[in-house]
Amino acid sequence: MMSIKEHYPSNDDQLILIKEMGITFLRSPPKKQQSKLDFLNFGWECMNKSSNPDTYMDCAIILVEFAVKNLNLNSVNLFIKEIFKKF
């Protein structure tokens, strides 16, 4: 995830890449739970820096689907509540 920050300084570019990674992970999820959490935490960190609602929501849709498939219900509900608070 650090290489994303280094090579894509624009937050919008980072979110587009996270969205594409999320689509790939939905098709073939990482086997380790920690990798899933690292991906979601990094995606959430980048989303919180975004001021572009379109890019934010494009990424949020994918991350929510990923969270639904890989996390427990309480975590998913918290994630969705935070999205609604943003905009």
C-alpha positions as CSV (number, residue, x, y, z in Angstrom):
1,M,0.0,0.0,0.0
2,M,2.9,2.3,0.6
3,S,3.9,2.2,-3.0
4,I,0.5,3.6,-3.9
5,K,1.2,6.6,-1.7
6,E,4.6,7.1,-3.2
7,H,3.7,6.7,-6.9
8,Y,0.3,8.3,-6.9
9,P,0.4,11.5,-4.9
10,S,-3.1,12.7,-6.0
11,N,-5.8,11.4,-3.7
12,D,-8.2,11.0,-6.6
13,D,-5.7,8.7,-8.4
14,Q,-5.2,6.7,-5.2
15,L,-9.0,6.2,-4.9
16,I,-9.3,5.1,-8.5
17,L,-6.5,2.6,-7.9
18,I,-8.1,1.4,-4.7
19,K,-11.4,0.9,-6.5
20,E,-9.7,-1.2,-9.2
21,M,-7.8,-3.2,-6.5
22,G,-11.1,-3.7,-4.7
23,I,-12.7,-5.1,-7.9
24,T,-9.8,-7.5,-8.3
25,F,-10.0,-8.6,-4.6
26,L,-13.8,-9.2,-5.0
27,R,-13.0,-11.7,-7.7
28,S,-10.1,-13.3,-5.9
29,P,-9.9,-12.2,-2.2
30,P,-6.7,-12.3,-0.2
31,K,-6.4,-15.4,1.9
32,K,-5.2,-13.7,5.1
33,Q,-7.6,-11.7,7.2
34,Q,-5.0,-9.1,8.0
35,S,-4.4,-8.3,4.3
36,K,-8.2,-7.7,4.0
37,L,-8.2,-5.4,6.9
38,D,-5.0,-3.5,5.7
39,F,-6.7,-2.9,2.4
40,L,-9.9,-1.6,3.9
41,N,-8.1,0.6,6.4
42,F,-5.9,2.0,3.7
43,G,-8.9,2.6,1.4
44,W,-10.8,4.2,4.2
45,E,-7.8,6.5,5.1
46,C,-7.7,7.7,1.4
47,M,-11.4,8.1,1.2
48,N,-11.4,10.4,4.3
49,K,-9.0,12.7,2.5
50,S,-11.2,13.0,-0.6
51,S,-13.2,16.1,-1.4
52,N,-14.5,14.7,-4.6
53,P,-17.9,13.1,-3.9
54,D,-18.0,11.2,-7.2
55,T,-14.6,9.5,-6.7
56,Y,-15.4,9.0,-3.0
57,M,-18.6,7.2,-3.8
58,D,-17.2,5.1,-6.6
59,C,-14.6,3.8,-4.2
60,A,-17.0,3.4,-1.3
61,I,-19.4,1.2,-3.3
62,I,-16.5,-1.3,-4.0
63,L,-15.2,-1.1,-0.4
64,V,-18.6,-1.7,1.1
65,E,-19.1,-4.8,-1.1
66,F,-15.7,-6.0,-0.1
67,A,-16.5,-5.4,3.6
68,V,-19.8,-7.2,3.3
69,K,-18.1,-10.2,1.9
70,N,-15.2,-10.2,4.4
71,L,-16.1,-8.6,7.7
72,N,-18.7,-9.0,10.4
73,L,-22.0,-7.1,10.4
74,N,-21.0,-4.6,13.1
75,S,-17.9,-3.5,11.1
76,V,-20.0,-3.2,7.9
77,N,-22.6,-1.0,9.7
78,L,-19.9,1.2,11.1
79,F,-18.3,1.6,7.7
80,I,-21.7,2.5,6.1
81,K,-22.5,5.1,8.9
82,E,-19.2,6.8,8.3
83,I,-19.9,7.0,4.6
84,F,-23.2,8.8,5.2
85,K,-21.5,11.2,7.6
86,K,-19.0,12.3,5.0
87,F,-21.4,13.8,2.5
